[in-house]
Amino acid sequence: IPAWTAVRTADLKLITYEDGVEELYDIGGRIGPQDPWEMVNRVGDPRYSGALARLRALLGRVFGPR
């Protein structure tokens, strides 16, 4: 398992792996269907592009540039 960092809000969770792979889950159903079991990676879904950008920025503030 590659090293990873993650950030979570009340509804969304972004995981970024050392190899560049990202996972975005809509845990609380903020934009699409609720996904509490983290089964559907939304990183490629255009509806989540704004949320993805905000979470990437938050991850950068918390952990610094990667």
Buried (B, 14 or more C-beta within 10 A) or exposed (E): EEEEBBBEBEBBBBBBBEEEEBBBBBBBEEBEEEBEEEEEBBBEBEEBEEBBEBBBEBBBEEEEEE
